[in-house]
Amino acid sequence: MEKKNLNRNMADLKKVRMTGGLLGLKYTSVLNNVIPYQWKALNDEIDEGDMEPSHAIENFRIAAGLSRGEFHGMVFQDSDLAKWLEAVAYQLAVTPDDNLKKRADEVIDIIALAQQPDGYLNTYYTVKEPDKRWTNLRECHELYCAGHMLEAAVAYYRATGERKLLDVMIRFVNLIDTLFGPGEGKKRGYPGHQEIELALMRLYAITNDRKHLDLAKYFIDERGKRPSYFEKEWEDRGRINHWSVFAKWDDAYNQAHLPVREQKAAVGHAVRAVYMYCAMTDVAMETNDDPLKEACRGLWENVTNRQMYITGGIGSSGYQEAFTFDYDMPNDRAYNETCASIGLIFWAQRMFLMDGESRYIDVLEQALYNGVLSGMSQDGTRFFYVNPLEVKPESCLRRHDKEHVKPVRQKWFACACCPPNLARLLASLGQYMYFQAGDGPGINLYGDSSSRFEIRGREITLEQKTNYPWEGSVGIQVKGAAETPFALRMRIPGWCREWNVLVNGKACETTRERGYVILDRIWQEGDRVELSFAMPVRVMYSATKLQENAGRGALVMGPVVYCLEEADNGKDLSSLILKRETPFDVEFRKDLLDGVNRIRAQGLRESSPSETIYTDRAPGTEPAELIFIPYYAWNNRAEGEMLVWVRV
């Protein structure tokens, strides 16, 4: 039996190789397309007149004294470069590239030059408002930017062993530690946008310096106490706001309305929330804080069972980019920021490491294949910030309440947090696919790949061959074993109702716990495991409280959510009706959207008897073939309508 305290660790990214399949394709695209494109964007080298300039690298050059000019961009513009550097670090960890490393090192040199004598590092305040440091934590992202650059520094150190950026950030963290905390003369503040907390935990993991843990814990524990630090700070600066809209928003916007252990439901800005939940989980695991663990579990239940779209999207409201209330999930006005689904993946991984249950990886997989992959075009040069489940291009252009919804992916954004966030997640996919539990390896995500593990003094390699998620058959070969006993854990996805496992072509004894099938045996060189999942097309339905989906269903096959697109079905997708008992024709089309399953089903097209808005004559219907493609792949062929929830 698996013990409650069985140690679990993410895979060592350096030991994982993505060798093919859908995830491998996206991973390779980051190296070949996404990182080079984003480098050009950060340097304002993409000559397209309607594209928002970044100026992020130029801001650092100005702060370093290498250029002259004014700061340009959002107050958190530094974070775009930090996330790009983190993505580069993950690529270098797996695929050494001298030219890419040289480029990254040159940027790190500029960052080091931009650091102020006391350790401070933030181009907005260095260039634009040097006398206003730490006066507006609620709105101005100093600690957020510090957190992202710290994550980049840790990743770069792990990838290359080089300390330059890490030492820069440790100096900055040391400054922050002297300024914030419960000690005499320190500010009792905390971030307006959570991020540094989880970054500090990553720093603690490589330094084992207790003060980094203590500072992260302080930011978690202090949040939500009364009187409100943000209110006091606002009064101290003469009731001046960086953004006027903040004058209307209360502390629930950034989850400072209650101490974190008392928070029962997700509220406010979705990305801030899930980044905070990541840090709460990290601190809870490291300090064995049971009340904090329970708060994380309660928030997880609320988010995933009451406020999450079928695509793994979260944060339904364009106003405040926020959670609203249970079951409030409109499809055509959905916000579902790409960054929010990415943050949900970060949190799901931590919840798995804490509790060891596969249900967390089920959500991770759901968000990855749907809410995250939808945020980037096939070629990696166009991006969705917002990921709705229903789009009519005309309404996006003409309705104020849908102006946040774009009918086509964008080249870049004034607030460009999502593109580099996508890059760093996809570049690090390997560490989410595998894990080690005690003295045995485990598989969480399926795709063509391999991973090496140190087990009982031997290097064991697992190699996966599969066409997942388009098929449910996975072949796993064990290499390096010679009379080596260990337990191999393989996740059985929560959507799977029937599965089978063979070892060397024969049935074998297994156990199943916490959503994992466990093969505990003495392994030999070349042993082969065949794991197969029944993967029928399923029609999913919403709870009746989710009124927007009444009378509608969504097609899901394996972890992939499907949609109707105008390119296949013509206009007026809402006039299509799926027959309840229709058979589904599934065909893998290598020539379609880089290779996807296409689903065909029989249905009806409803038509009004006249163009008059209202009539007492019932609509007519005629047979129609409905063609579904994966939701993440929509808008890669042409602008047009899209629909996930179809009338049944």
N, C-alpha and C positions, 0 to 999 in steps of 0.2 A: 504493500500500500504506500502511496505517495505521502510523505510527511508534510505537515503544514508549513514547516520552515525550510522546505527544499529550496536551495538557492537557485535562482534563475538569472541568467545574464544574456544580454543581446549578443548576437554574433559579432565577431571581430571583422570589421568591414574589409580589412586587408586580406582576409582569408576567404572571401566570397567572390565568386565570379558569376556575372550574368551572361549567359551564353546564347539566348535567343528568346523567342516567344514575345508576347505583348509587352511584358514588363522589361524584357531585355531590349526591345525596340525603343521604348521610352527612355531607358537608361542611356543607350547609345546616342540617342538624339540630344541628350543634355551635353555630352562631350562634343559632338560634331556640329550641332546647330545652336543650342540654347545659350551655352556659355559664350561663344564668339559673338552671337547677336547681342546679348546683354552687355558685353564689354563695349560694343559700339554704342549702344544706347546710353550707357553711363558716361561715355566720352562725348556724347552729342555728335556722333559721326554718321548717323543715319539721316540721309538727306531726303526727308519726306516732309513737305511743308506743314501738314496738319498734325504732325507728331509732337507731343509734349516734350520739351527738352528736359534732360535730367540735371546736368551740371554737377552731379555728385562728386566726381573725381576732381573737377575744377574747384569745387568748394574746398576740398582738402589741399589742393595746390595753393590756393589763396591763403588758407590758414597756416600753411607751412612756409609762407613767404616766397614761394616759387613763382607765383603769378600775382597780378594786381587786378582787383575787380570787386564786385559785390556778391554776397551770398545769394544764391537762387534756389528756389524750390521750397518744399515743405520743411517745417522745423525738424522733422525726423529724416531728412534726406540722407544722412549718413548711413542709415540702416540698410538702404538698398545696396550700397557697396559692400557692407558687412556680410549680407546674405550671399552676395555673389562670391565673395572670398571663401565663405564656408562651403559653397557648392564646389569651387575649385579644389579646396582641400580634400573633399571626399573623392573627387576624380583622381587627384594625385595619389591618394592612398591606394587606389586599385590600379590605375593606369598611369605610370610615370610619363611625364611629357615635359621635356626641358624648356620648350618655348612657353608653355603655359605657366610653368613654375617661375620662369624669368619675369614674365609679365606680373604675376602675383607678388613676387619679391620687390619689384619696382614700386608697386602700389603700397606695399607694407613700409617701404622706406619713406614714402610721402606721408603716410599716416604717422610714423614715428616722428617726423619733422614737425607735424602739426600739433603734437602733444605739447602742452604748456609746461613751464618749469615746475609747477606744483603737481603735475601728473594729469591735469584736466584735459579731456579730449572731446570736443564737440564743435563742429565747424560753424553751426549757426551762432552760438554764443561767442565763440572766439572772433568771428568776423563781424557779426551784426550787432550783438548786444552784450559786449564783454562785462558790463557792470550789472547784468541781470541774472547771473548764474543762480540756479537753485531757488528762484523766486516764484516759479510757476510749475511745480511738479505735476499738477493736475492735467495741464494742457500741453506742455512743451517737451515731453519725451526725452529728457536728458538721461534718465536711468534706463529707459527703453533702448535708446541708441547704444548706451554703454553695454547693455545686455547682449545685443546682437553682435557687437564687435568682440565681446568676450567669447561668445559661442564660436565665432570665426577663429579666434586666436587658439582656443582649445582644439578645434578641429584641425587647424594647420599644424599645430605642435604634434598631435597624434599622427598626422599623415607624414610629416617630414622630419620630425625630431628637432626642428629649428625653433628657437625661443624668442626671436625678435619681437613678433607681434604679441606673444604671450607675456613677455616682460613689460611691454608697453601697457597692456591691460591690467597686469597685476599692480603696476604703479597707480593706475587710475582707480582700481578697486581699493587700494590702500587709502587713497584720498577719500573715496566715498565712505569708507569705514570710519574715518576720523570725523566725518560730518553728520552721519545718521546713526541713530540708535538710542538706547535708554540712558546713556551716560550723561553726566553733567556737561552742559553747554552744547550738546548735540541736538540736531533737528529731529523731531519725532515724526518725520514725514515718511512717505512711501510712494512708489511709482503711480503716476496717473494711468500709464499703460504698462501693465505687468509684462515682464520679460527678463529683467535682471535676476529675479529670484531663481528661475530655472537655470540661467547661465551660471550663477554662483554655485549651484549644486554640481554643475559639470566641472567647474574649476576645482571645487573641493574634491571631486573624484580623482583628479590627477595630482593635487598637491597634498591632500590629507591635512590641510591647514584648517584647524577648527574655526578660525575667525570667518572663513568664507561660509561655512555652514551656519554659524551664528548670525551672520548678517542676512542670509536668505531667510532664516527662521524669524528674525526680527521683522523683516518686511511682511511676512505672512501673518505673524501674530499681531502686529500693530494695526493692520488694516481694519477699518470699520469701527475703531474705538471712538468714543465720544469724550470731549467735543471733537468735531470733525477737523482734521488737520487742513483739509482742502478749504474749508470755510475760513479758518483762521488765516491761512496763506492769502486768500482772496482779500480779506480785510486789510492785511498788512501791506498789500501792494495797491491800496486805494480803490479796491473793487474794479480793477481793470482786468479785462479778459483778452487773451491772445486771439481767440475766436469768439465773436459775440454770441454765438449760439450756446456757448457754455453757461451763459447767464441764466438760461432756461432749464438746465439739466441738473438733476440732483445726484447724490452719491451712488445711487443704484446704477447709473450709467457705467461706472467703472468698479462695480462690485465692492464699494466701500460703505455700503448702507448698514452692514452688520459685520461683526467679527466673523471670520471665515468659518469657524466651527459651528456657527448658528445659521449659516445659509443653507436653505433646503431646496431652493429652486433656482435655476439659472436665470439671471436677469442682466440687462444692460448689453453693452458692446460684446459681441460674441467672441471675437479674437482675444480681447483682453481676458474674458472669462476663461477660455480653455487654456491660455498660457498660465493663468493663475492656478487652475486646477492641476496642470502639470507640476508646478512647483509645490503645491500642497501635497501631491502624491509623493514627490521626491523626498520632501522633508519628513513626511509621515513614515516612509520606509526607513530612512536613515536614523530617525530618532525613536522608532517604534511607538509612535504617538497614536494610540487607539482611537481617541475622539476625532483626530484629524483624518484617520483612515475612514472612519464611519461617515464623516462629512463628505469625503471624496466619493464613497459608494452611493450616498444619497443623491448627490448632485449628478452622478453618472446615470442613475435610474431616471431622474427627471429629464435630463437632456435626451437620452437615447430612447426613452419610452413615451415621452410626451411632447418633445420639441424638435425632433430630428426628421427630416425628409427621407423618403425612401432611397434617395441618392446619397445619403450621408451628409447632406447639406444642413447647416445650422445657422441661426440668426435670420429669422424670416423677414424682419422689417428693414426697409431702406432707411427709415428715420432712425438715426443712431447706430445703424448697422447691427441691430440688436435682436436678442431674444425678446419676446413679448409675454405670452402666457400660454398655458398648455393648449395644444390642439389648434393654435392659430398659425396655420401654414398655407397661405394662399399660393397658388402655383404661378400665376402670371405676374405677380408683384413680388415674388420671392427675392430675397437678397442673396442668401447663401454664398457669402464671400468665399472665394477660393482659399484664402488664408485661414478661414474658420474651419474648413474641412481638414486642412493641413494640421492645424492645431489639435483637432479632434484625434487625428492619427497619432500625434505625439503623446497625447493623454492616454489613448487606448493602449499604447505600448507600455506605458508606465503602470497602468492599472493591471495589465497582464503580469508584469514583473512583480507587482505587489501580491496579487491573489492567485495567479497561475491558472486562470480560467479562460477557456477558448472563446467565450462569448465576447470578450474584449477584442480579440483579433477578428471575430466576425464583423464587428463594427468598423474596425480598421480597414478590413478588406472592402467592405461596402463603400466607405468614404473614398478609398483609393481608386477603385475602378470606375467610380461614378462622379462624385462631387469634386475630386481632384483632377483626374485626367481630362475632364470636360474643360478645365481652365486653360488648356493649351492646344493650339492647332497641331495638325499632323507634322508640320515642318518646324515647330518650335519657335516660331517668330510672331505669333499672334496670340492674344490672351483674353480670357474672360475674367473680369473682376467679380461679376455677379453671375450666378448660375440658376436661372429660373427653370421651372418644369413645363412652362407653356409660353410660347412666344408668337405674337402676331406683329410683324415689323411695323405696320402702320401705327399700332397703338403705342409702341415704344417711342415713336417719333412725335406723336401728337398729344399724348396724355402726360400731364405733369406728374401724376402718381406712378408712372412707369418710366420716367426719364432715366432712372438708374439702370434699367434693363437695356442691353445693347443687342441688336439682332445679328451683329457680326463681331468676331473677336477683334480686339484693338491692337495696334502696333506697340503702344506704351501708354502710360497713364501719368497724370500729374502726381497722383499718389500711387506710386508704382510698387507697393509692398508685395503684390501677388506674384509677378513674374520671377523675381529672384527667390522667393519662398518656394515656388514650384521647383526651381533649379536645385535648391539644396535638399529638398525632400527626395526627388527622383534620383539625384546623384548618390544618395545614401540608402537606396532601397535594400541593398544586400543585408544590412543589419536588422531589417524587419522580417526577412524571410526565414532566418534560422535563429535558434537560441540554444543555450546549454542549460540543462537542469541537473544539478548534482554532477554526476559523472557520466552523463549521457547526453547525446545530441537531440535536438528537436526541430521540427519543421512547422512553421506557421503559415507561410504563403507558398503556393505552388507555381512553378515556372522553370523553364530551362535554366539551370544554374548548378553551381557546385559550392561546397563549403568544407573547409578543413577544421578539425577539432583535435585538441589534445585530450586523449582519453587513456587513462591507466598507463601513462608513459609512452603511448603510441600516437602517431598522427593518423587519424582516421578521416577519410574524405567521403562525403555523400554527394552523389551526382544525380540530379533530376533530369529526366527527359519526359516532356509532356506537351500537349497542345492546349493546356489549361489557359484561359478560362473557356475556351470554345469546346473542349471535350473534358470528360471527367476521369480520364485514365492517366495515372502518374507512375512512371517507372523510376525506382530509386536503387542505385547500385552502391554498394559499400566497398570502399577500397582502403587498403592499409591494415585491415584486420587480420589477425592470425590467432585464432583461439582467444579472441578478446570479448569478455563479457561486458555488456552494457545494455541499457534500456533506451530504445529509440521511440520517441514520442512524435506522433503525426496528428495534426489537427483534423478532426472531422467537422467540416463547416456546419454551422447551425441550420443552414437551409437544406442540408442533405438528409434525406429520410432512409436511403438504402446505400450501403457501402460494403465493399469486400476487400480483403487483404490476403495476398499470397506471398510466401517466401520461397524462392526458387521453384515457382510453379505449383506449390502445394499449400493446402490450408494449414494454418498453424495456430498455436495457442496465443491468445491476446487478452489483455485486460483493457478496460476503458474507464478513464477518470477525467473529470473536469473538461470533457469535450475532446480528449485525446485518446487515440488508440495506441497502446503501448506494447511494443515487442521487446520483451526482456529475455535475452538468449545469449549464447556464445556465438559470436559472429566470425565468419571465415572470409578470407579474401575473395572478392567477386560476388558475394551474396547479393541477390536481387530481390527487392520488394516490389510487388505490383499492387498498387492501391487504386481502387476504382470507385467513383461516386456516380450514383444515378443522378442525371442532370436534365430532368424534364423541363419544358417551359411551364412556368407557373403564372397564374393570374392572381395577383395580390390585391387585397381590398383594404380600405382604411377603416379605422374605428368610426362609428357613426357620429362621434363628436367632431370629426374633421369634415365639416359641412361641404367644403369645396369639392370633395371627392365622392359625394353621394351619387350612387348609380354608376360609378366608374371603377375601372380596374387598371392595373399596370402590369406589363409583362416583364418577368425576370427569368433569366436562365443562368444557373450558377450564381455567381456574385454580380452579374452584369444586368443593369436595368436597361430596358429598351424603350424606344420612342418612335412615333410617327414623324416623318419629315416631309415637307412639301415637295422636295426633289423626287420622292418616290410615289407620293399619294395625291399630289395636286393641292389646291387651296381648300380652305374651309375644313380643316381637320376636325373641327368640333361636330361636323355633320356625319362623321363616320361612327359606326356602331360595330363593336366586336361581338360576334355570336358566342353565346356562353359555352356551348359544347363543341366549338369548332376544333378540328385537328390542326396542329401546327406543323408547318413544313420548314425545317431548319436546314440551311445550307451554308457551309463555310465558303465564302467568296474571297479568294486570295487577291483578286483584282479590285476589290472594293475597300476603300478607306484603310489601306495598308493591311488588309486581311481581317475580316470580321465574320461572325455568324449573322446571316440575314434570316429573319423569320417572316414567313408568309401565313396569313390566316384569312378565313372567309368572314365577311361581314356585310354590312349594309351601308349605303349612303342615303341619308335623308335629304329630301328637298322640299321646299315650300311650294305651295300651288301658285303663288304669285310673289311679286317683290314688295307688296304692301307689308308694312311692319306687322300688323295684327290681322288675323283672319279667324273665322270660326271653322275653316276647312282644315282637316288634319293633314300633316305633311305626308308626302308619298315616299316610298323607299325603293331602291333598286339594289341588286347584288353588287358587291364591291370586294376586291381583293385588297387586304390591308398588308402593307410591307413595313416591318419594324427593323430598325438598326440600333446598335448600342447608343445609349444616350450620350456618352462621352464624345462620340464621333460626329455629332450633329454640327451643321454649319461648316463643314470642310469642303462642300461642293458648291453651294450657292446660298445666297441669302433667301430666307423663306420661313414659313411657319414651322413650329415644332410643338409636339404634344406628348406628354408621358401618360397622363391619366385619361384613358379612353372610355367612352360610354360603352357599357356592356348590356 
